[in-house]
């Protein structure tokens, strides 16, 4: 009886700890099941989750029981908020929040409409236990006494922390050996969370962000030389096609907000979604296997890649993190050959830190909302109709030749035009996010059609090369069923979803020359080397491949996924596929080496940006 009483007393004394471990583990396992339903395995995920949870338990043991309960309750609330935020974030970005993304949220202009549209009532289940635990704290305060000495509590705390940290370190070390450079680049954030649990991921992410921000990380010995050798090897063939075809001509590059390829040549109830783009594509060189490669910086990441051919930041946005770097950018190269360079966007100049970053990239002028008549607004800023009409008026005043970079805005999530989008009939999709998107992109297409007509009337199509592409996805993962239904797609898989992450990319030449469809696999990183070739600009420091000439494609995404012409690797589920058939392929040493090569290339780009290596890379 005495033994039983002792056991019951121990359980009673540790009830708050047992309850905390149980509840938090359940929440994190449920979160993992949400982000990784196919690969969710309790057997492998629970140990690292438990190890991370017991680190928190160890910290709480230093306190007396009443305070300990409050500490654990506070930790429960904090973790629940993080899981809630991660779940909402995953619904749209199919990724997990990082410290950099949190920093972005404080720096960019209000986007509350986009955020609130992602929240679902079921997400609030993360907080349901708290409604019980807070009142239970009153019971703890009145009935629980703790006469334990500080030495005993401290000893227990140290023992638990040491054991749990040691176990956790083993799980981190195992993953680091399996995927070298993973923690250095923090590229595959979702996979880290899937393997180590949510708390461990955020701990690793916070550490990486702090170390990088403080500039404490050091380059491995010989790394700068390796990077220089790597960049030298990115050159195209000796006699590249279309070399210098753009010399002396203007370049007008248009980045269209949330334009995805699935709308091209697609109709609803017999009416084309993008009739004007469809016509212009038929007059242009069109790449139908062009992928966006953005990360947490979204639109700004697309801008950053096409103008620098450097990978986006591993955490946060390059436009904030590297605004003081020296960049070997596209506008700086055009400036060096006598071009006037400008950028236009109908949003506030400080959004995404553009007013600073455009100076860093050496654009001569930035025309933001202060440069436009803002009387006609949609969503975050100037309507595409007003923007494009005013943009061409400004272009008429430019000294030629010029490079003008333009970013549209009206088709921004959550695609609410407030009636300005017109009466485009989307049938039974009306009221859905997909239906709203189709109406938004149909509106933007109409404005682009008017813009193209004006370019032709004013003679710009005769002395300019026009490049147009989409910046990133429009449809979040949570709208997958609606999208597949609209497209008649029956094979819902990660491979299928990946295939729909393409955006249109076209190059229009004077006289409609070189028109046709090119099936080359390419992405936003490849835009700068392609332009450098066409305009015969001396450009050396880039990671993309000239899509007009380089046949051996190796398209790498910020999260570590890649396409190499034969295989597709999706990092979030650590799975390889045959690029043509979609069949899963077992990992072997060759595939693992390619995966590690992709991580190494990402780390090279990070090294350049983190250490501002372009400042003296050429001299060295």
C-alpha positions as CSV (number, residue, x, y, z in Angstrom):
1,X,0.0,0.0,0.0
2,X,2.9,2.4,0.9
3,X,4.5,1.6,-2.5
4,X,1.2,2.3,-4.3
5,X,0.8,5.5,-2.4
6,X,4.3,6.6,-3.3
7,X,3.6,5.9,-7.0
8,X,0.3,7.8,-6.9
9,X,2.0,10.7,-5.2
10,X,4.7,10.8,-7.9
11,X,2.1,10.7,-10.6
12,X,0.1,13.4,-8.8
13,X,3.2,15.5,-8.4
14,X,4.1,15.1,-12.1
15,X,0.6,15.4,-13.5
16,X,1.3,18.8,-15.1
17,X,4.5,17.5,-16.8
18,X,2.8,14.3,-18.1
19,X,-0.1,16.4,-19.4
20,X,2.2,18.9,-21.1
21,X,4.2,16.2,-22.8
22,X,1.1,14.3,-24.0
23,X,-0.7,17.4,-25.3
24,X,2.2,19.0,-27.1
25,X,3.3,15.7,-28.7
26,X,-0.3,15.2,-29.9
27,X,-0.4,18.7,-31.4
28,X,2.9,18.4,-33.1
29,X,2.2,14.9,-34.5
30,X,-1.1,16.2,-35.8
31,X,0.6,19.2,-37.4
32,X,3.1,16.8,-39.1
33,X,0.2,14.7,-40.4
34,X,-1.3,17.9,-41.9
35,X,1.9,18.9,-43.7
36,X,3.0,15.4,-44.7
37,X,0.0,13.1,-44.8
38,X,1.7,10.5,-47.1
39,X,5.0,10.2,-45.2
40,X,3.7,10.7,-41.6
41,X,5.3,8.0,-39.4
42,X,4.7,8.1,-35.6
43,X,7.5,5.6,-35.0
44,X,10.2,7.8,-36.4
45,X,8.8,11.3,-35.6
46,X,7.8,10.8,-31.9
47,X,11.4,10.4,-30.5
48,X,12.8,13.8,-31.7
49,X,9.5,15.5,-30.8
50,X,9.7,14.0,-27.3
51,X,13.3,15.0,-27.0
52,X,12.5,18.6,-27.9
53,X,9.5,18.7,-25.5
54,X,11.6,17.4,-22.6
55,X,14.1,20.2,-23.1
56,X,11.2,22.5,-22.1
57,X,10.2,20.2,-19.3
58,X,13.8,20.3,-18.0
59,X,13.8,24.0,-17.9
60,X,10.5,24.0,-16.0
61,X,11.8,21.7,-13.3
62,X,13.9,24.4,-11.8
63,X,10.7,26.1,-10.5
64,X,8.3,25.1,-7.8
65,X,5.1,23.3,-8.8
66,X,2.8,26.3,-9.0
67,X,5.3,28.3,-11.1
68,X,6.2,25.3,-13.1
69,X,2.6,24.9,-14.1
70,X,2.5,28.5,-15.3
71,X,5.8,28.0,-17.3
72,X,4.4,24.8,-19.0
73,X,1.1,26.5,-19.7
74,X,2.9,29.5,-21.2
75,X,5.0,27.1,-23.3
76,X,1.8,25.4,-24.4
77,X,0.2,28.7,-25.5
78,X,3.4,29.8,-27.3
79,X,3.7,26.4,-29.2
80,X,0.0,26.5,-30.1
81,X,0.4,30.0,-31.6
82,X,3.4,28.8,-33.6
83,X,1.6,25.7,-34.9
84,X,-1.5,27.8,-35.7
85,X,0.6,30.3,-37.7
86,X,2.6,27.5,-39.4
87,X,-0.6,25.8,-40.4
88,X,-2.1,28.9,-41.9
89,X,1.2,29.7,-43.7
90,X,1.4,26.1,-45.1
91,X,-2.1,26.4,-46.5
92,X,-0.9,29.0,-49.0
93,X,2.9,28.7,-49.3
94,X,3.2,24.9,-48.7
95,X,6.2,25.7,-46.5
96,X,6.9,26.6,-42.8
97,X,7.4,30.0,-41.3
98,X,11.0,31.1,-40.7
99,X,12.5,33.9,-38.6
100,X,13.1,35.8,-41.8
101,X,9.4,35.5,-42.8
102,X,8.3,36.9,-39.4
103,X,10.7,39.8,-39.9
104,X,9.1,40.4,-43.3
105,X,5.7,40.6,-41.8
106,X,6.7,43.6,-39.7
107,X,8.4,45.4,-42.6
108,X,6.0,45.1,-45.5
109,X,2.7,47.0,-45.8
110,X,-0.6,45.6,-44.5
111,X,-1.6,42.4,-46.2
112,X,-4.2,41.4,-43.6
113,X,-6.8,40.6,-46.3
114,X,-4.5,37.9,-47.8
115,X,-3.7,36.4,-44.4
116,X,-7.2,36.3,-42.9
117,X,-8.5,34.6,-46.1
118,X,-6.3,31.6,-45.3
119,X,-7.6,30.9,-41.8
120,X,-10.0,28.0,-41.3
121,X,-12.0,27.4,-38.1
122,X,-10.5,23.9,-37.6
123,X,-7.1,25.5,-37.0
124,X,-8.3,26.9,-33.7
125,X,-8.4,23.4,-32.3
126,X,-4.8,23.9,-31.3
127,X,-6.1,26.1,-28.5
128,X,-8.9,24.0,-27.2
129,X,-6.9,22.4,-24.4
130,X,-5.9,25.9,-23.1
131,X,-9.6,26.6,-22.3
132,X,-9.4,23.8,-19.7
133,X,-5.8,24.3,-18.5
134,X,-6.2,27.9,-17.6
135,X,-9.0,27.3,-15.1
136,X,-7.1,24.3,-13.9
137,X,-4.3,26.6,-12.8
138,X,-6.6,27.9,-10.1
139,X,-6.6,24.4,-8.6
140,X,-2.9,24.2,-8.7
141,X,-2.6,27.5,-7.0
142,X,-4.9,26.5,-4.1
143,X,-4.1,22.9,-3.5
144,X,-0.5,22.1,-4.6
145,X,2.3,22.6,-2.2
146,X,6.0,22.1,-3.0
147,X,8.6,21.9,-0.3
148,X,11.3,20.6,-2.5
149,X,14.7,22.2,-2.2
150,X,16.3,24.3,-4.9
151,X,19.3,21.9,-5.1
152,X,17.1,18.9,-5.8
153,X,15.1,20.9,-8.4
154,X,18.2,22.2,-10.1
155,X,19.8,18.7,-10.2
156,X,16.6,17.2,-11.8
157,X,16.5,20.1,-14.3
158,X,20.1,19.7,-15.4
159,X,19.7,15.9,-15.7
160,X,16.6,16.1,-17.9
161,X,18.0,18.9,-20.0
162,X,21.3,17.0,-20.6
163,X,19.6,13.8,-21.5
164,X,17.1,15.4,-23.8
165,X,19.6,17.7,-25.5
166,X,22.0,14.8,-26.1
167,X,19.2,12.8,-27.7
168,X,18.1,15.8,-29.8
169,X,21.7,16.4,-30.9
170,X,21.8,12.8,-32.2
171,X,18.8,13.3,-34.4
172,X,20.2,16.6,-35.8
173,X,23.6,14.9,-36.5
174,X,21.9,12.0,-38.3
175,X,20.0,14.4,-40.6
176,X,23.1,16.5,-41.2
177,X,25.1,13.4,-42.3
178,X,22.2,12.3,-44.5
179,X,21.9,15.7,-46.2
180,X,25.1,17.7,-46.1
181,X,24.7,21.5,-46.3
182,X,21.0,21.2,-45.3
183,X,21.4,23.2,-42.0
184,X,23.9,25.6,-43.7
185,X,21.4,26.6,-46.4
186,X,18.2,25.9,-44.4
187,X,16.8,25.3,-47.8
188,X,14.4,22.4,-47.1
189,X,12.7,23.9,-44.0
190,X,9.6,21.7,-44.4
191,X,11.6,18.5,-44.5
192,X,13.5,19.5,-41.3
193,X,10.1,20.0,-39.6
194,X,8.8,16.7,-40.9
195,X,11.9,14.7,-39.7
196,X,12.7,16.5,-36.4
197,X,9.4,18.1,-35.4
198,X,8.2,21.7,-35.2
199,X,10.1,22.8,-32.1
200,X,13.4,21.5,-33.3
201,X,12.9,23.2,-36.7
202,X,12.2,26.6,-35.2
203,X,15.2,26.2,-32.9
204,X,17.5,25.4,-35.9
205,X,15.9,28.2,-38.0
206,X,16.4,30.8,-35.2
207,X,20.0,29.8,-34.7
208,X,20.7,30.0,-38.4
209,X,19.0,33.4,-38.8
210,X,20.8,34.9,-35.8
211,X,24.3,33.6,-36.8
212,X,23.8,34.8,-40.4
213,X,22.4,38.2,-39.3
214,X,25.2,38.8,-36.9
215,X,27.7,37.8,-39.6
216,X,29.4,35.3,-37.3
217,X,29.5,32.4,-39.7
218,X,32.9,31.9,-41.4
219,X,33.5,30.6,-44.9
220,X,35.1,27.2,-45.1
221,X,38.7,27.3,-46.1
222,X,39.1,27.6,-49.9
223,X,35.3,28.3,-50.4
224,X,35.8,31.6,-52.1
225,X,38.1,30.1,-54.6
226,X,35.6,27.2,-55.2
227,X,32.9,29.7,-55.8
228,X,34.9,31.6,-58.4
229,X,35.8,28.4,-60.2
230,X,32.1,27.3,-60.1
231,X,30.9,30.6,-61.6
232,X,33.6,30.5,-64.3
233,X,32.2,27.1,-65.3
234,X,28.7,28.5,-65.9
235,X,29.7,30.1,-69.3
236,X,27.6,29.0,-72.3
237,X,28.9,27.5,-75.5
238,X,31.5,29.2,-77.7
239,X,29.1,30.4,-80.4
240,X,25.7,30.8,-78.7
241,X,22.5,31.3,-80.6
242,X,21.0,34.7,-80.8
243,X,24.2,36.3,-79.5
244,X,23.7,40.1,-79.6
245,X,20.3,40.1,-81.3
246,X,19.1,42.8,-78.8
247,X,22.1,45.1,-79.1
248,X,20.9,48.7,-79.3
249,X,17.3,47.8,-78.8
250,X,15.1,48.6,-75.8
251,X,14.2,45.9,-73.3
252,X,10.8,46.0,-71.7
253,X,10.4,43.3,-69.1
254,X,7.0,42.8,-67.5
255,X,6.5,40.7,-64.3
256,X,2.8,39.8,-64.0
257,X,1.5,39.2,-60.5
258,X,0.4,35.6,-59.8
259,X,0.2,34.7,-63.5
260,X,0.3,30.9,-63.7
261,X,0.6,28.8,-66.9
262,X,-2.6,26.8,-66.4
263,X,-4.7,29.8,-67.5
264,X,-3.0,30.1,-70.9
265,X,-5.2,28.9,-73.8
266,X,-7.9,27.9,-71.3
267,X,-11.5,28.9,-71.5
268,X,-14.5,29.0,-69.2
269,X,-18.0,28.6,-70.9
270,X,-16.4,29.2,-74.3
271,X,-14.7,32.5,-73.3
272,X,-10.9,32.6,-73.1
273,X,-9.3,33.5,-69.8
274,X,-6.3,35.3,-71.3
275,X,-7.2,36.0,-75.0
276,X,-4.7,38.8,-75.3
277,X,-1.8,36.9,-73.9
278,X,-2.7,33.9,-76.1
279,X,-2.4,36.1,-79.2
280,X,0.9,37.7,-78.1
281,X,2.3,34.3,-77.3
282,X,1.6,33.2,-80.9
283,X,3.8,36.2,-82.0
284,X,6.6,35.4,-79.6
285,X,9.1,32.7,-78.5
286,X,7.2,31.0,-75.7
287,X,8.7,28.7,-73.1
288,X,6.1,26.3,-71.8
289,X,8.3,24.6,-69.2
290,X,9.2,27.6,-67.2
291,X,9.0,27.4,-63.4
292,X,8.9,30.1,-60.7
293,X,11.7,29.7,-58.1
294,X,10.6,32.1,-55.4
295,X,11.0,31.5,-51.7
296,X,9.7,33.6,-48.7
297,X,10.2,36.9,-50.6
298,X,7.6,35.9,-53.2
299,X,7.2,38.8,-55.7
300,X,10.5,40.4,-54.6
301,X,12.3,37.1,-55.0
302,X,11.2,36.9,-58.6
303,X,12.5,40.4,-59.2
304,X,15.8,39.6,-57.4
305,X,16.4,36.4,-59.4
306,X,15.7,37.9,-62.9
307,X,17.9,40.9,-62.2
308,X,20.8,39.1,-60.4
309,X,20.6,35.3,-61.1
310,X,21.3,34.7,-57.4
311,X,19.1,32.4,-55.3
312,X,16.6,33.9,-52.9
313,X,17.5,34.1,-49.2
314,X,17.2,30.9,-47.2
315,X,15.1,32.8,-44.6
316,X,13.2,36.0,-45.1
317,X,13.6,38.1,-48.3
318,X,16.8,39.0,-50.1
319,X,15.4,42.5,-50.6
320,X,15.7,43.1,-46.8
321,X,18.7,41.0,-45.9
322,X,21.0,41.9,-48.7
323,X,20.1,45.5,-49.5
324,X,23.6,46.7,-48.6
325,X,25.4,44.1,-50.7
326,X,27.3,44.9,-53.9
327,X,25.4,43.2,-56.7
328,X,26.5,42.5,-60.3
329,X,22.9,43.2,-61.5
330,X,21.3,43.5,-64.9
331,X,20.5,47.2,-64.6
332,X,24.1,47.9,-63.6
333,X,25.3,46.0,-66.7
334,X,22.9,47.9,-69.0
335,X,24.1,51.2,-67.4
336,X,27.7,50.3,-68.3
337,X,26.7,50.1,-72.0
338,X,24.8,53.4,-72.1
339,X,21.3,52.3,-71.4
340,X,18.8,54.2,-69.3
341,X,17.4,51.9,-66.6
342,X,14.1,52.2,-64.7
343,X,11.6,50.2,-62.7
344,X,7.9,50.8,-62.3
345,X,5.4,49.5,-59.7
346,X,2.1,51.0,-58.6
347,X,2.7,50.3,-54.9
348,X,4.3,52.2,-52.1
349,X,8.0,52.6,-52.6
350,X,8.9,51.0,-49.3
351,X,7.0,47.8,-49.8
352,X,9.5,44.9,-49.9
353,X,12.2,47.5,-49.3
354,X,12.2,48.3,-53.0
355,X,13.2,52.0,-52.6
356,X,16.5,50.7,-51.1
357,X,17.1,47.6,-53.1
358,X,16.5,49.3,-56.5
359,X,19.3,51.7,-55.7
360,X,21.5,48.8,-54.7
361,X,20.8,47.2,-58.1
362,X,21.7,50.5,-59.8
363,X,18.4,51.3,-61.5
364,X,18.5,55.0,-62.6
365,X,15.0,55.7,-61.5
366,X,12.2,54.0,-59.6
367,X,8.6,55.0,-60.4
368,X,6.5,54.0,-57.4
369,X,3.1,55.2,-56.2
370,X,4.4,58.8,-55.7
371,X,5.1,59.0,-59.4
372,X,1.6,57.9,-60.5
373,X,-1.9,59.3,-60.3
374,X,-3.3,56.9,-57.7
375,X,-6.9,57.8,-58.1
376,X,-7.8,54.3,-59.4
377,X,-6.8,51.6,-56.9
378,X,-7.3,47.9,-56.7
379,X,-6.1,45.9,-53.7
380,X,-2.6,46.9,-52.6
381,X,-2.2,49.7,-55.0
382,X,-2.7,51.3,-58.5
383,X,-5.0,49.3,-60.8
384,X,-3.2,47.6,-63.7
385,X,-5.3,49.7,-66.1
386,X,-4.1,53.0,-64.7
387,X,-0.6,51.6,-64.2
388,X,0.0,50.4,-67.8
389,X,-1.6,53.5,-69.3
390,X,0.6,55.8,-67.3
391,X,3.6,53.7,-67.8
392,X,3.6,54.0,-71.5
393,X,3.3,57.8,-71.2
394,X,6.4,57.8,-69.0
395,X,8.3,55.6,-71.4
396,X,7.7,58.1,-74.2
397,X,10.0,60.5,-72.3
398,X,12.8,58.0,-71.8
399,X,16.1,58.3,-73.6
400,X,16.6,55.3,-75.8
401,X,17.9,52.6,-75.6
402,X,16.4,51.8,-72.3
403,X,15.7,48.9,-69.9
404,X,12.3,49.3,-68.3
405,X,11.3,46.7,-65.6
406,X,7.6,46.7,-64.8
407,X,5.6,44.9,-62.1
408,X,1.8,44.6,-62.2
409,X,-0.3,44.3,-59.1
410,X,-4.1,43.9,-59.5
411,X,-4.1,40.1,-59.7
412,X,-2.6,39.9,-56.1
413,X,-4.1,37.4,-53.6
414,X,-6.9,37.3,-52.4
415,X,-8.0,38.6,-55.9
416,X,-10.7,41.0,-54.7
417,X,-11.3,43.7,-57.4
418,X,-14.3,45.2,-55.7
419,X,-16.3,45.1,-58.9
420,X,-13.5,46.5,-61.1
421,X,-12.8,43.1,-62.6
422,X,-15.9,43.2,-64.7
423,X,-18.4,40.5,-65.5
424,X,-16.3,37.6,-66.6
425,X,-18.4,34.5,-66.1
426,X,-16.6,31.7,-64.1
427,X,-19.7,29.5,-63.8
428,X,-19.9,27.3,-60.8
429,X,-16.5,28.6,-59.6
430,X,-18.0,31.9,-58.6
431,X,-17.4,32.7,-55.0
432,X,-14.3,30.4,-54.8
433,X,-10.7,31.5,-54.6
434,X,-10.1,30.0,-58.0
435,X,-13.1,31.8,-59.5
436,X,-11.9,35.1,-58.1
437,X,-8.4,34.5,-59.5
438,X,-9.7,33.7,-63.0
439,X,-11.7,37.0,-62.9
440,X,-8.6,38.9,-61.7
441,X,-6.2,37.5,-64.3
442,X,-8.8,38.0,-67.0
443,X,-8.9,41.7,-66.0
444,X,-5.1,41.9,-66.1
445,X,-5.0,40.2,-69.5
446,X,-7.4,42.9,-70.9
447,X,-5.1,45.7,-69.6
448,X,-2.0,43.9,-71.1
449,X,-3.8,43.7,-74.4
450,X,-4.4,47.4,-74.5
451,X,-0.7,47.9,-73.5
452,X,0.5,45.7,-76.3
453,X,-1.6,47.6,-78.8
454,X,-0.2,50.9,-77.6
455,X,3.4,49.6,-77.8
456,X,2.7,48.6,-81.4
457,X,1.0,51.9,-82.4
458,X,4.0,53.9,-80.9
459,X,6.6,51.7,-82.7
460,X,8.1,50.1,-79.6
461,X,7.5,46.6,-80.9
462,X,9.8,47.5,-83.8
463,X,12.8,48.5,-81.7
464,X,12.3,46.7,-78.5
465,X,12.5,43.2,-77.1
466,X,9.6,42.4,-74.8
467,X,9.9,39.8,-72.0
468,X,6.8,38.8,-70.0
469,X,6.5,36.2,-67.2
470,X,4.6,35.3,-64.0
471,X,6.2,35.9,-60.7
472,X,4.8,33.0,-58.5
473,X,1.8,30.8,-57.9
474,X,-1.7,32.0,-57.5
475,X,-3.5,28.9,-56.1
476,X,-2.5,27.7,-52.6
477,X,-2.4,24.0,-51.8
478,X,-5.7,24.2,-50.0
479,X,-7.4,25.0,-53.3
480,X,-5.9,21.9,-54.9
481,X,-9.3,20.1,-55.4
482,X,-10.9,23.1,-57.1
483,X,-7.9,23.5,-59.4
484,X,-7.8,19.8,-60.3
485,X,-11.6,19.8,-61.0
486,X,-11.2,22.9,-63.2
487,X,-8.3,21.3,-65.2
488,X,-9.9,17.8,-65.3
489,X,-6.9,16.4,-63.4
490,X,-7.6,13.1,-61.7
491,X,-4.1,12.2,-60.4
492,X,-3.7,14.1,-57.2
493,X,-0.1,13.6,-56.1
494,X,3.0,15.7,-55.2
495,X,4.4,15.1,-58.7
496,X,1.2,16.4,-60.3
497,X,1.1,19.4,-58.1
498,X,4.7,20.2,-59.0
499,X,3.8,20.2,-62.7
500,X,1.3,23.0,-62.2
501,X,3.9,25.3,-60.6
502,X,4.8,26.7,-64.0
503,X,4.4,30.3,-65.1
504,X,4.3,31.7,-68.7
505,X,7.5,33.1,-70.1
506,X,7.7,34.8,-73.5
507,X,10.2,36.8,-75.5
508,X,8.8,38.9,-78.3
509,X,11.3,40.0,-81.0
510,X,10.8,42.9,-83.5
511,X,8.9,41.7,-86.6
512,X,7.5,38.7,-84.6
513,X,10.8,36.9,-85.4
514,X,11.8,33.6,-83.7
515,X,8.2,32.9,-82.7
516,X,7.3,29.4,-81.7
517,X,7.2,27.2,-78.6
518,X,10.3,26.0,-76.8
519,X,10.0,23.1,-74.4
520,X,13.3,23.7,-72.6
521,X,13.0,23.4,-68.8
522,X,13.9,26.8,-67.4
523,X,13.2,29.1,-64.5
524,X,13.6,32.7,-63.2
525,X,17.3,32.1,-62.4
526,X,17.9,31.7,-66.2
527,X,16.5,35.1,-67.3
528,X,19.7,37.1,-66.6
529,X,22.1,34.9,-68.5
530,X,19.6,34.7,-71.4
531,X,19.3,38.5,-71.6
532,X,23.1,38.9,-71.2
533,X,23.6,36.7,-74.3
534,X,20.9,38.5,-76.4
535,X,22.2,42.0,-75.6
536,X,25.9,40.9,-75.6
537,X,26.4,42.1,-72.1
538,X,29.5,41.0,-70.2
539,X,28.1,39.2,-67.2
540,X,30.0,36.6,-65.2
541,X,28.6,36.2,-61.7
542,X,25.4,34.2,-62.1
543,X,24.0,30.8,-61.3
544,X,21.3,30.4,-64.0
545,X,21.8,28.9,-67.5
546,X,21.1,30.6,-70.8
547,X,17.9,29.0,-71.8
548,X,18.5,29.7,-75.5
549,X,21.8,27.7,-75.5
550,X,22.5,25.5,-72.5
551,X,21.0,22.1,-73.2
552,X,22.1,20.3,-70.0
553,X,19.5,21.7,-67.7
554,X,19.8,21.7,-63.9
555,X,17.0,23.7,-62.4
556,X,17.3,24.1,-58.6
557,X,14.7,25.5,-56.3
558,X,15.3,27.3,-53.0
559,X,14.0,24.4,-51.0
560,X,16.5,22.0,-52.5
561,X,14.1,20.4,-55.1
562,X,15.5,20.1,-58.6
563,X,14.9,19.0,-62.2
564,X,17.9,17.8,-64.2
565,X,16.3,16.7,-67.5
566,X,15.8,13.1,-66.3
567,X,14.7,13.2,-62.7
568,X,12.5,15.5,-60.5
569,X,13.4,15.6,-56.8
570,X,10.8,17.0,-54.5
571,X,12.6,17.9,-51.2
572,X,9.5,18.3,-49.0
573,X,8.9,14.5,-49.2
574,X,12.5,13.5,-50.1
575,X,11.3,11.7,-53.1
576,X,12.7,11.2,-56.6
577,X,10.5,10.9,-59.7
578,X,11.1,10.0,-63.4
579,X,10.5,13.4,-65.0
580,X,8.6,12.0,-68.0
581,X,6.5,9.3,-66.4
582,X,6.0,10.6,-62.8
583,X,7.0,7.2,-61.4
584,X,8.9,7.2,-58.1
585,X,12.6,6.3,-58.3
586,X,14.6,4.8,-55.5
587,X,17.5,6.8,-54.2
588,X,20.9,5.6,-55.1
589,X,24.4,7.1,-54.7
590,X,24.1,8.9,-58.1
591,X,20.9,10.6,-57.2
592,X,22.1,11.5,-53.7
593,X,25.2,13.1,-55.2
594,X,23.0,15.2,-57.5
595,X,20.9,16.3,-54.5
596,X,24.1,17.2,-52.6
597,X,25.3,19.1,-55.7
598,X,22.1,21.2,-55.6
599,X,22.6,22.0,-51.9
600,X,26.2,23.0,-52.6
601,X,25.1,25.4,-55.3
602,X,22.5,27.0,-53.0
603,X,25.2,27.3,-50.3
604,X,27.5,29.0,-52.8
605,X,24.9,31.6,-53.5
606,X,24.2,32.1,-49.8
607,X,27.9,32.5,-49.2
608,X,28.1,35.3,-51.8
609,X,25.2,37.2,-50.3
610,X,26.0,36.6,-46.6
611,X,29.6,37.7,-47.0
612,X,29.1,40.3,-49.8
613,X,31.7,38.4,-52.0
614,X,30.7,40.2,-55.2
615,X,32.4,43.3,-53.8
616,X,35.8,41.9,-54.5
617,X,35.2,38.5,-56.2
618,X,36.4,39.7,-59.6
619,X,39.6,41.2,-58.2
620,X,40.4,38.0,-56.3
